[in-house]
Amino acid sequence: MTPPTEDDQKALQPRGRRRVQVDYPALFTGDERSGHGTVTNLTITGCEIESRIQFPIGAGLSLRVQASEARPPIIIARAIVRWKNGDRFGLEFVRFEGGTKEQLEDMLNQRESPAED
């Protein structure tokens, strides 16, 4: 077994923001390829994606996440691959356009609120 790399250590560190577990379809486009996957957790600063399409650490992507039928898609103009592990990779959101950041914050706040019975 190989010792953990610096990137592995970063991926295992606790996050400053609470991650919200989700199951949202996503389309992403990089410089040399594009594909689709599933966003499995989400914060205002990034997300984790499960996909058979893989990108190298440091690759830049644009991302379109369909949170629900009732909401417009969340479009991240620029995200960077920060870690990968098997069929999962983590993105850091770098650039939002228009009201996308506010839209994402609103959606996350609603997802974090406890549901009423």
N, C-alpha and C positions, 0 to 999 in steps of 0.2 A: 504494500500500500504506500502510495506516495504521500509525502507531507503536504498539508494544505498550502496553497499558494496565497499570495497577498490578496488576489481577487476573491479566493474562497473565503478568506477571513473577513473581507468587507461584506460579502453576501450574508455571512452569518451574524454580523453585528446587529444589535437591536436597533430599530428605527425610531426616529424622533416623532414620527406621526403614526397614528393608528391606521392600520390597513383594514380596509373593508373587503370582506369576502364577496365576490361577485361571480357571475357566469355569463359574460357578455361576448357576443361574437365581435371580432375585430378584423379589419383589413389593414395591411401595412405595406409600405413601399420603401425600398432602399435604393441605393444607387445602381445595384446590379440585379436585384430580384424583388419580387413582391409575393405576397401570400396572405393567408388567413389563419386565424387561430382563435383562442378563447382567452379573454382577460379573466384571470382567476382571483386577483386581488388588486386593489386600487387605492391610491392616495392622491392628494393634490399635486404631489411632486413626481409620481411615477406609477408603474404597474408591473405585474408579472403576467406573462403570456405563455400559454401552452400551445405549441405548434410543431409540426414536422419540419417546417421551414426554419432554418437556423442562420444567424448572422454572427460575424465575429464581434468580440468585445470592442467597443469604440465605434461601431458602425452607426451611421445616422439614418433615421427612418422618419417617415410621416405615418400617422396612425389615425384610423377612423374607428370609433367604438360605438356600437349601437346598444345603448343602455336599455331601452325598452321601446316598444311600438309607439308609446305615447310621447316620447321625447325625441327631439332632433338628435342626430348623431353628434358625438363629441369628436372634434377633429383637432388633433395635436399636430401643429405644423412641423415641429422638429423634436425628436426624442433620440436619446443615445443608449445603445445597449451597454449596460454596466456589468452584467454577469450572465452566465449561462450554465445550465446543468441539465444534461439529457435533452428532453424535449421542452424544457422551460427556459425562459430568459427574462431578465429584468430590464425595464426601460426607465430612464430618468427623463422627465419632461423638461425640455429646454425652451421651447417657444410656443406660445399660444397666440392665436389670432382672434380678433374681434372679442366677443363676449364669452369665448370658450372657457376661460378659467373660472369665471363667475358661474357659468352653467355647471361645470364640474363641481365646484364648491357647494352649490345648491343641492345637487344630486347626492353628494357624499353626506351632507348634513341630514338629508332625509333618510338615507340608508342607515346612519348611525343612531337615529332616534328610535327609542324602543317602540315596538308596535303595540297598539292598544287592542285589547280583546273585547 
